[in-house]
Amino acid sequence: MSWQVEKALDDLMAQETGAVQYPFGTRHAMAICYPNTYDVAMSNLGMQIIYREVNGREDWLCERAFLPDKDLMKVFEKTGEPLISLENRRPLSDFEILGLSVSFEMDYFNVPTILEMGRIPVLAADRDDDDTLVVMGGPVAFFNAEPLSPFVDVVLVGEGERFIHTFLDAYGEGKAQGLSRHDLLRYLAIHVPGVYVPSLYRHEYDDDGHVVRIVPEEGIPAKVDRQWHELTQPAETVIATPNTEFGAMYLIEIARGCGRHCRFCMAGYCYRRPRVRPLEYVKSAVLRGKALGKKIGLMGAAISDYPYIDELVTFIRDQGLAFSCASLRADSITPAIVKGLAESGQKTITLAPEAGSKHMRDIINKGITEEHLLHSIDLATAAGIRHVRMYIMVGLPMETDDDIQGIVDMTRRVQQHMAAIGNLSRITLSINPFIPKPFTPFQWMAMTEKKVVEKRLNFLKKALKDKQIELLIEPLRSAYIQGVLSRGDRRVGDLLVKAHEYGGVKGWKRAAKELHFDIKGFLYDQRPTDAVMPWDTIDTGLVPTYLTDELKKAKDGEFTIPCFDGCRRCHICGGYHD
């Protein structure tokens, strides 16, 4: 190990609180890797929870590994040394299992890099009985693992707290029986609900490259049921470190899932049903954060929908602690929330109307009105939070030029309202191209052509050219790559393999050209609602007609009310569609 690598890892560990280290060789060994750099990876609560769960067992240890940052990557390239774990500094190939926690499409390019650096055969097909088993979890596993199917042996479909222990127990049983790698994979797929083994399913294509049939091996389930559980276990910071995006915060998940039915939102569908943590548990977690001297970071899909939010933020402030949260629902924000945020030093209120016109908000089922936005700004301004940030999407299904003008009109009305209440602070629009996602009502829709989105963005830049208004626009290149990856089939996996040979994301176009992959056709091809989709092996629990019904309601601009106790519409909570 080079001294630069050793020093970098020593420095990181020296600043951590809560890490666990067991002597290597005394237990079965698993490494977990969020395929990005340390500062990004250690901001991920899901990875930390699995780290805690595995290390809490008596028969397993879990260590962490990360993609080196740019400076450290140069050292690895120069020395040729393998990528190693943080705790015991072991090559990834020394571990029985490598767990990949994957959340974002652009991290797909890092997966083969990490495998190659860790001395694990990059392709699952090239691994033999003695090679590390590569297991993927995280949000990507919930909705479409196919682009990463060339690289992974096993996909855990669902929330890891529910079945990581069942999986590890079954793995141990299979190994004790002396099963070959293929037989072990079959054993796991048959005996552990939520385990998806891509190599046990054959995808058949028509002449146009569309999946027409998914055929499992004999004895393998045709569908893999997504796993979820009640929020009975802690979900909070396990390892505190200042070297992350949220280094000053103690993260606490207060809710999971969202029942608002926004039709573009993968998280809203894949994390159903909506669940909240008991207030008393969250309060005890706050006190654990206080003991570390940390600011509290509240996590959840819709923080202001948490039923005890006012009592919680009052408790946090009474403890003398600051807190922060992500964007707020403009129709459920309260004076207590904005007062607490202002007292915590927050200068910006972040709202997510997503679209400027009522027409477009009806299509996506956002359920937010301009009156909600203006009321939220009133509350924030009165509390001393003067900057406003709004999330907006461009290129949504059925979007017209009038809807783009609606973004301008809404922004100007917000600006005028702020001026009327004496607030002349900055308005920031964070604008992202819409990317269709699996398991949403828009999964069949074409992505809006890039030239159309460019035209609409240029219009917004000109129409909103104002020193008070700031536009932050996601680069279109990465958005359209994500558009391929999010709904990709196994051909996209081949594209990732080839792109890796050419340097990762920078080799994307070259790889597509060499493989004769029609990116535009893939992005702009609207699929019929009865088409076989690459992710159809996964069963999220939705009744089959639910997404098509929601698509029809989108076209009609019909509103879907939020989830409620006893709701039986989508079937996930156990009822049947009427």
LUMVEXDO-471693 format. One record per residue (C-alpha): x, y, z; residue number from 1; chain; residue in one letter. Coordinates in steps of 0.5 Angstrom, whole numbers, plus 500, padded with zeros to 3 digits. Example, Ala and Ser with C-alpha at 12.3 -4.5 7.8 and 13.67 -1.06 7.14 Angstrom:
BEGIN
SITE    xx    yy    zz   pos   unit   code
SITE   525   491   516     1      A      A
SITE   527   498   514     2      A      S
//
This chain:
BEGIN
SITE    xx    yy    zz   pos   unit   code
SITE   500   500   500     1      A      M
SITE   503   507   498     2      A      S
SITE   504   512   504     3      A      W
SITE   499   517   500     4      A      Q
SITE   493   512   500     5      A      V
SITE   495   510   507     6      A      E
SITE   495   517   510     7      A      K
SITE   489   519   506     8      A      A
SITE   485   513   510     9      A      L
SITE   488   514   516    10      A      D
SITE   486   521   516    11      A      D
SITE   479   519   514    12      A      L
SITE   478   514   520    13      A      M
SITE   481   519   525    14      A      A
SITE   476   524   524    15      A      Q
SITE   470   519   525    16      A      E
SITE   466   517   531    17      A      T
SITE   462   510   531    18      A      G
SITE   466   506   526    19      A      A
SITE   467   498   527    20      A      V
SITE   473   494   526    21      A      Q
SITE   474   487   527    22      A      Y
SITE   480   483   526    23      A      P
SITE   480   480   519    24      A      F
SITE   479   473   518    25      A      G
SITE   475   472   525    26      A      T
SITE   468   473   521    27      A      R
SITE   465   472   514    28      A      H
SITE   467   478   511    29      A      A
SITE   463   483   507    30      A      M
SITE   465   490   504    31      A      A
SITE   460   495   502    32      A      I
SITE   461   500   497    33      A      C
SITE   457   506   495    34      A      Y
SITE   460   507   488    35      A      P
SITE   462   514   489    36      A      N
SITE   467   518   493    37      A      T
SITE   468   518   501    38      A      Y
SITE   464   525   502    39      A      D
SITE   458   523   497    40      A      V
SITE   458   516   500    41      A      A
SITE   458   517   507    42      A      M
SITE   452   522   506    43      A      S
SITE   448   516   504    44      A      N
SITE   444   513   510    45      A      L
SITE   442   507   507    46      A      G
SITE   449   505   506    47      A      M
SITE   450   506   514    48      A      Q
SITE   444   502   516    49      A      I
SITE   447   496   512    50      A      I
SITE   454   497   515    51      A      Y
SITE   450   497   522    52      A      R
SITE   446   491   521    53      A      E
SITE   451   487   518    54      A      V
SITE   457   489   524    55      A      N
SITE   451   487   529    56      A      G
SITE   451   480   527    57      A      R
SITE   456   475   531    58      A      E
SITE   458   472   525    59      A      D
SITE   460   477   520    60      A      W
SITE   464   484   519    61      A      L
SITE   462   489   514    62      A      C
SITE   468   494   512    63      A      E
SITE   467   500   507    64      A      R
SITE   470   502   500    65      A      A
SITE   470   508   496    66      A      F
SITE   472   511   489    67      A      L
SITE   478   514   490    68      A      P
SITE   478   522   489    69      A      D
SITE   481   525   483    70      A      K
SITE   488   526   487    71      A      D
SITE   488   519   490    72      A      L
SITE   486   516   483    73      A      M
SITE   492   518   480    74      A      K
SITE   496   515   486    75      A      V
SITE   492   508   484    76      A      F
SITE   493   509   477    77      A      E
SITE   501   510   478    78      A      K
SITE   502   504   483    79      A      T
SITE   497   499   480    80      A      G
SITE   495   497   487    81      A      E
SITE   488   494   488    82      A      P
SITE   482   498   491    83      A      L
SITE   482   497   499    84      A      I
SITE   477   497   505    85      A      S
SITE   477   503   509    86      A      L
SITE   478   499   516    87      A      E
SITE   482   493   515    88      A      N
SITE   485   495   508    89      A      R
SITE   484   489   505    90      A      R
SITE   483   488   497    91      A      P
SITE   476   488   495    92      A      L
SITE   477   481   492    93      A      S
SITE   479   478   499    94      A      D
SITE   471   479   501    95      A      F
SITE   466   474   500    96      A      E
SITE   461   479   499    97      A      I
SITE   461   486   496    98      A      L
SITE   455   490   497    99      A      G
SITE   454   496   492   100      A      L
SITE   449   501   494   101      A      S
SITE   447   505   488   102      A      V
SITE   442   511   488   103      A      S
SITE   443   515   482   104      A      F
SITE   444   513   474   105      A      E
SITE   451   517   473   106      A      M
SITE   454   512   479   107      A      D
SITE   453   506   474   108      A      Y
SITE   459   508   470   109      A      F
SITE   463   508   477   110      A      N
SITE   461   500   478   111      A      V
SITE   466   497   473   112      A      P
SITE   471   501   475   113      A      T
SITE   471   499   483   114      A      I
SITE   470   492   481   115      A      L
SITE   476   493   476   116      A      E
SITE   480   496   482   117      A      M
SITE   478   491   487   118      A      G
SITE   481   486   483   119      A      R
SITE   474   483   482   120      A      I
SITE   472   480   475   121      A      P
SITE   468   486   472   122      A      V
SITE   463   481   469   123      A      L
SITE   459   477   473   124      A      A
SITE   459   471   467   125      A      A
SITE   467   471   468   126      A      D
SITE   467   470   476   127      A      R
SITE   468   463   478   128      A      D
SITE   466   459   485   129      A      D
SITE   472   463   489   130      A      D
SITE   470   470   487   131      A      D
SITE   467   475   491   132      A      T
SITE   459   475   490   133      A      L
SITE   457   482   488   134      A      V
SITE   450   484   491   135      A      V
SITE   447   490   489   136      A      M
SITE   442   494   493   137      A      G
SITE   439   501   494   138      A      G
SITE   434   505   490   139      A      P
SITE   436   502   483   140      A      V
SITE   435   495   485   141      A      A
SITE   428   497   487   142      A      F
SITE   426   499   480   143      A      F
SITE   431   497   474   144      A      N
SITE   437   493   475   145      A      A
SITE   438   491   468   146      A      E
SITE   443   496   466   147      A      P
SITE   448   494   471   148      A      L
SITE   446   486   470   149      A      S
SITE   453   485   467   150      A      P
SITE   456   487   473   151      A      F
SITE   452   484   479   152      A      V
SITE   451   477   481   153      A      D
SITE   445   478   486   154      A      V
SITE   440   484   486   155      A      V
SITE   436   485   493   156      A      L
SITE   430   488   491   157      A      V
SITE   427   492   497   158      A      G
SITE   429   495   503   159      A      E
SITE   435   492   506   160      A      G
SITE   433   492   513   161      A      E
SITE   428   487   512   162      A      R
SITE   432   482   509   163      A      F
SITE   439   483   509   164      A      I
SITE   439   478   515   165      A      H
SITE   435   473   511   166      A      T
SITE   440   473   505   167      A      F
SITE   446   472   509   168      A      L
SITE   443   466   513   169      A      D
SITE   441   463   506   170      A      A
SITE   448   465   503   171      A      Y
SITE   451   461   509   172      A      G
SITE   447   455   508   173      A      E
SITE   448   455   501   174      A      G
SITE   456   455   502   175      A      K
SITE   456   450   508   176      A      A
SITE   452   445   503   177      A      Q
SITE   458   446   498   178      A      G
SITE   454   449   492   179      A      L
SITE   457   451   486   180      A      S
SITE   456   459   484   181      A      R
SITE   450   457   480   182      A      H
SITE   447   453   484   183      A      D
SITE   448   458   490   184      A      L
SITE   445   463   486   185      A      L
SITE   439   459   484   186      A      R
SITE   438   457   492   187      A      Y
SITE   438   464   494   188      A      L
SITE   433   466   488   189      A      A
SITE   429   461   491   190      A      I
SITE   429   461   498   191      A      H
SITE   430   469   499   192      A      V
SITE   424   473   498   193      A      P
SITE   426   479   494   194      A      G
SITE   433   476   491   195      A      V
SITE   433   477   484   196      A      Y
SITE   439   474   480   197      A      V
SITE   439   477   473   198      A      P
SITE   443   471   470   199      A      S
SITE   437   466   471   200      A      L
SITE   433   470   467   201      A      Y
SITE   433   470   459   202      A      R
SITE   431   477   456   203      A      H
SITE   428   476   448   204      A      E
SITE   428   482   443   205      A      Y
SITE   424   483   437   206      A      D
SITE   427   486   431   207      A      D
SITE   427   493   433   208      A      D
SITE   431   491   440   209      A      G
SITE   425   491   444   210      A      H
SITE   424   486   450   211      A      V
SITE   418   482   448   212      A      V
SITE   419   476   453   213      A      R
SITE   423   475   460   214      A      I
SITE   424   467   461   215      A      V
SITE   426   465   468   216      A      P
SITE   430   458   469   217      A      E
SITE   426   452   471   218      A      E
SITE   424   453   478   219      A      G
SITE   426   460   479   220      A      I
SITE   420   465   480   221      A      P
SITE   417   469   474   222      A      A
SITE   416   475   479   223      A      K
SITE   421   478   485   224      A      V
SITE   417   481   490   225      A      D
SITE   419   488   493   226      A      R
SITE   421   487   500   227      A      Q
SITE   419   493   505   228      A      W
SITE   418   493   512   229      A      H
SITE   415   497   518   230      A      E
SITE   420   503   521   231      A      L
SITE   421   499   527   232      A      T
SITE   429   500   527   233      A      Q
SITE   433   506   528   234      A      P
SITE   435   510   521   235      A      A
SITE   440   515   523   236      A      E
SITE   447   517   523   237      A      T
SITE   451   511   524   238      A      V
SITE   458   514   523   239      A      I
SITE   459   521   524   240      A      A
SITE   464   525   520   241      A      T
SITE   466   532   518   242      A      P
SITE   468   530   511   243      A      N
SITE   461   529   508   244      A      T
SITE   456   534   504   245      A      E
SITE   452   533   511   246      A      F
SITE   458   533   516   247      A      G
SITE   455   538   521   248      A      A
SITE   449   534   521   249      A      M
SITE   446   528   525   250      A      Y
SITE   441   525   520   251      A      L
SITE   435   522   522   252      A      I
SITE   430   519   517   253      A      E
SITE   423   521   520   254      A      I
SITE   419   518   515   255      A      A
SITE   419   513   508   256      A      R
SITE   415   513   502   257      A      G
SITE   410   519   500   258      A      C
SITE   403   518   499   259      A      G
SITE   402   524   494   260      A      R
SITE   402   521   488   261      A      H
SITE   406   525   484   262      A      C
SITE   406   522   477   263      A      R
SITE   413   523   475   264      A      F
SITE   416   521   482   265      A      C
SITE   419   514   482   266      A      M
SITE   421   515   490   267      A      A
SITE   413   516   491   268      A      G
SITE   411   509   488   269      A      Y
SITE   417   505   490   270      A      C
SITE   417   507   497   271      A      Y
SITE   410   505   498   272      A      R
SITE   407   505   503   273      A      R
SITE   408   511   506   274      A      P
SITE   410   510   513   275      A      R
SITE   412   515   519   276      A      V
SITE   417   514   525   277      A      R
SITE   414   515   532   278      A      P
SITE   415   521   535   279      A      L
SITE   418   519   541   280      A      E
SITE   423   515   537   281      A      Y
SITE   425   521   533   282      A      V
SITE   426   525   540   283      A      K
SITE   431   520   542   284      A      S
SITE   435   520   536   285      A      A
SITE   435   528   536   286      A      V
SITE   438   527   543   287      A      L
SITE   443   522   541   288      A      R
SITE   445   527   535   289      A      G
SITE   445   532   541   290      A      K
SITE   451   528   545   291      A      A
SITE   455   529   538   292      A      L
SITE   454   536   538   293      A      G
SITE   451   536   531   294      A      K
SITE   446   540   527   295      A      K
SITE   440   535   526   296      A      I
SITE   438   533   519   297      A      G
SITE   431   531   518   298      A      L
SITE   430   526   512   299      A      M
SITE   424   524   509   300      A      G
SITE   420   525   502   301      A      A
SITE   415   530   505   302      A      A
SITE   418   533   511   303      A      I
SITE   412   538   512   304      A      S
SITE   407   532   512   305      A      D
SITE   410   528   518   306      A      Y
SITE   404   528   523   307      A      P
SITE   408   531   529   308      A      Y
SITE   412   536   525   309      A      I
SITE   411   542   529   310      A      D
SITE   412   538   536   311      A      E
SITE   418   535   533   312      A      L
SITE   421   542   531   313      A      V
SITE   419   545   537   314      A      T
SITE   423   540   541   315      A      F
SITE   429   540   537   316      A      I
SITE   429   548   538   317      A      R
SITE   428   547   546   318      A      D
SITE   434   542   546   319      A      Q
SITE   438   548   543   320      A      G
SITE   439   545   537   321      A      L
SITE   439   547   530   322      A      A
SITE   436   543   524   323      A      F
SITE   435   543   517   324      A      S
SITE   431   539   511   325      A      C
SITE   430   539   504   326      A      A
SITE   424   542   500   327      A      S
SITE   418   543   503   328      A      L
SITE   411   542   501   329      A      R
SITE   408   549   500   330      A      A
SITE   401   546   502   331      A      D
SITE   403   543   509   332      A      S
SITE   408   548   511   333      A      I
SITE   407   551   518   334      A      T
SITE   409   557   522   335      A      P
SITE   413   553   527   336      A      A
SITE   417   549   521   337      A      I
SITE   419   556   518   338      A      V
SITE   420   559   525   339      A      K
SITE   425   553   527   340      A      G
SITE   429   554   520   341      A      L
SITE   430   561   521   342      A      A
SITE   432   560   528   343      A      E
SITE   437   555   525   344      A      S
SITE   440   560   521   345      A      G
SITE   437   558   514   346      A      Q
SITE   437   563   509   347      A      K
SITE   433   560   504   348      A      T
SITE   426   556   503   349      A      I
SITE   426   551   498   350      A      T
SITE   419   549   495   351      A      L
SITE   418   544   489   352      A      A
SITE   412   546   485   353      A      P
SITE   415   543   479   354      A      E
SITE   411   546   474   355      A      A
SITE   409   553   472   356      A      G
SITE   402   552   470   357      A      S
SITE   396   549   473   358      A      K
SITE   395   545   467   359      A      H
SITE   402   542   468   360      A      M
SITE   401   541   475   361      A      R
SITE   394   537   474   362      A      D
SITE   398   533   469   363      A      I
SITE   403   531   474   364      A      I
SITE   398   531   480   365      A      N
SITE   403   536   484   366      A      K
SITE   397   539   488   367      A      G
SITE   400   545   489   368      A      I
SITE   397   552   487   369      A      T
SITE   400   559   487   370      A      E
SITE   396   561   493   371      A      E
SITE   400   555   497   372      A      H
SITE   407   558   494   373      A      L
SITE   405   565   496   374      A      L
SITE   403   563   503   375      A      H
SITE   409   559   504   376      A      S
SITE   413   565   502   377      A      I
SITE   409   570   507   378      A      D
SITE   411   565   513   379      A      L
SITE   418   565   511   380      A      A
SITE   419   572   510   381      A      T
SITE   416   574   516   382      A      A
SITE   420   569   520   383      A      A
SITE   426   572   517   384      A      G
SITE   428   567   511   385      A      I
SITE   428   571   505   386      A      R
SITE   431   567   499   387      A      H
SITE   426   563   495   388      A      V
SITE   428   557   491   389      A      R
SITE   424   553   487   390      A      M
SITE   424   546   483   391      A      Y
SITE   422   546   476   392      A      I
SITE   422   541   471   393      A      M
SITE   422   542   463   394      A      V
SITE   420   537   458   395      A      G
SITE   414   534   462   396      A      L
SITE   409   529   458   397      A      P
SITE   404   533   454   398      A      M
SITE   408   540   456   399      A      E
SITE   406   546   451   400      A      T
SITE   409   552   450   401      A      D
SITE   404   555   454   402      A      D
SITE   406   551   460   403      A      D
SITE   413   554   459   404      A      I
SITE   410   561   459   405      A      Q
SITE   407   559   465   406      A      G
SITE   414   558   469   407      A      I
SITE   415   565   467   408      A      V
SITE   408   568   469   409      A      D
SITE   409   564   476   410      A      M
SITE   416   567   477   411      A      T
SITE   414   574   476   412      A      R
SITE   408   573   480   413      A      R
SITE   412   571   486   414      A      V
SITE   417   576   485   415      A      Q
SITE   411   581   485   416      A      Q
SITE   409   578   491   417      A      H
SITE   415   578   495   418      A      M
SITE   416   586   493   419      A      A
SITE   409   587   496   420      A      A
SITE   411   584   502   421      A      I
SITE   418   588   502   422      A      G
SITE   422   582   500   423      A      N
SITE   427   584   495   424      A      L
SITE   432   578   495   425      A      S
SITE   434   573   490   426      A      R
SITE   429   568   487   427      A      I
SITE   433   561   484   428      A      T
SITE   430   557   479   429      A      L
SITE   433   550   480   430      A      S
SITE   431   547   473   431      A      I
SITE   432   540   471   432      A      N
SITE   429   536   464   433      A      P
SITE   424   531   466   434      A      F
SITE   427   524   466   435      A      I
SITE   421   518   465   436      A      P
SITE   422   513   471   437      A      K
SITE   420   506   471   438      A      P
SITE   414   504   476   439      A      F
SITE   411   511   475   440      A      T
SITE   405   513   470   441      A      P
SITE   410   516   465   442      A      F
SITE   414   510   464   443      A      Q
SITE   412   509   457   444      A      W
SITE   412   516   455   445      A      M
SITE   418   519   450   446      A      A
SITE   423   523   453   447      A      M
SITE   422   530   450   448      A      T
SITE   427   531   444   449      A      E
SITE   433   535   447   450      A      K
SITE   433   540   441   451      A      K
SITE   426   542   444   452      A      V
SITE   428   542   451   453      A      V
SITE   434   547   449   454      A      E
SITE   429   551   446   455      A      K
SITE   425   552   452   456      A      R
SITE   431   553   456   457      A      L
SITE   433   559   452   458      A      N
SITE   426   562   452   459      A      F
SITE   426   561   460   460      A      L
SITE   433   564   460   461      A      K
SITE   431   570   456   462      A      K
SITE   424   571   459   463      A      A
SITE   427   571   466   464      A      L
SITE   433   575   465   465      A      K
SITE   433   579   471   466      A      D
SITE   439   580   477   467      A      K
SITE   434   578   482   468      A      Q
SITE   432   571   479   469      A      I
SITE   438   566   478   470      A      E
SITE   437   560   474   471      A      L
SITE   441   553   475   472      A      L
SITE   440   548   470   473      A      I
SITE   442   541   470   474      A      E
SITE   447   540   464   475      A      P
SITE   443   536   458   476      A      L
SITE   448   531   457   477      A      R
SITE   448   528   463   478      A      S
SITE   440   528   463   479      A      A
SITE   439   525   457   480      A      Y
SITE   445   519   459   481      A      I
SITE   440   518   465   482      A      Q
SITE   434   518   461   483      A      G
SITE   437   512   457   484      A      V
SITE   440   509   464   485      A      L
SITE   434   509   468   486      A      S
SITE   429   505   463   487      A      R
SITE   435   501   460   488      A      G
SITE   435   494   458   489      A      D
SITE   441   489   458   490      A      R
SITE   443   492   451   491      A      R
SITE   444   498   455   492      A      V
SITE   448   494   460   493      A      G
SITE   453   492   454   494      A      D
SITE   453   499   453   495      A      L
SITE   456   501   460   496      A      L
SITE   461   495   459   497      A      V
SITE   464   498   452   498      A      K
SITE   464   505   455   499      A      A
SITE   468   503   461   500      A      H
SITE   473   500   456   501      A      E
SITE   473   507   453   502      A      Y
SITE   474   511   460   503      A      G
SITE   467   511   463   504      A      G
SITE   462   517   461   505      A      V
SITE   467   520   457   506      A      K
SITE   466   514   452   507      A      G
SITE   459   514   452   508      A      W
SITE   458   516   445   509      A      K
SITE   464   512   442   510      A      R
SITE   461   506   445   511      A      A
SITE   454   507   442   512      A      A
SITE   457   508   436   513      A      K
SITE   461   502   436   514      A      E
SITE   455   498   438   515      A      L
SITE   450   501   433   516      A      H
SITE   446   503   439   517      A      F
SITE   440   508   437   518      A      D
SITE   440   513   443   519      A      I
SITE   435   518   440   520      A      K
SITE   430   512   438   521      A      G
SITE   431   509   445   522      A      F
SITE   430   516   448   523      A      L
SITE   424   518   444   524      A      Y
SITE   420   512   443   525      A      D
SITE   414   512   446   526      A      Q
SITE   412   505   448   527      A      R
SITE   405   502   448   528      A      P
SITE   402   500   455   529      A      T
SITE   402   493   454   530      A      D
SITE   409   492   452   531      A      A
SITE   414   488   456   532      A      V
SITE   418   493   460   533      A      M
SITE   425   491   462   534      A      P
SITE   424   491   469   535      A      W
SITE   417   487   469   536      A      D
SITE   421   481   473   537      A      T
SITE   420   486   479   538      A      I
SITE   413   486   483   539      A      D
SITE   412   492   487   540      A      T
SITE   406   490   489   541      A      G
SITE   402   495   485   542      A      L
SITE   395   492   482   543      A      V
SITE   397   491   474   544      A      P
SITE   392   497   472   545      A      T
SITE   394   502   477   546      A      Y
SITE   399   505   473   547      A      L
SITE   395   505   466   548      A      T
SITE   389   508   470   549      A      D
SITE   394   514   473   550      A      E
SITE   396   515   466   551      A      L
SITE   389   516   463   552      A      K
SITE   388   521   469   553      A      K
SITE   394   525   467   554      A      A
SITE   392   526   460   555      A      K
SITE   385   528   463   556      A      D
SITE   388   533   468   557      A      G
SITE   384   529   474   558      A      E
SITE   387   529   481   559      A      F
SITE   389   523   485   560      A      T
SITE   388   524   492   561      A      I
SITE   393   522   497   562      A      P
SITE   394   516   501   563      A      C
SITE   389   515   507   564      A      F
SITE   388   510   512   565      A      D
SITE   384   504   509   566      A      G
SITE   386   506   502   567      A      C
SITE   385   500   497   568      A      R
SITE   387   503   490   569      A      R
SITE   394   501   489   570      A      C
SITE   394   494   492   571      A      H
SITE   400   495   496   572      A      I
SITE   397   496   503   573      A      C
SITE   393   490   502   574      A      G
SITE   387   492   498   575      A      G
SITE   384   491   491   576      A      Y
SITE   383   496   486   577      A      H
SITE   375   498   486   578      A      D
//
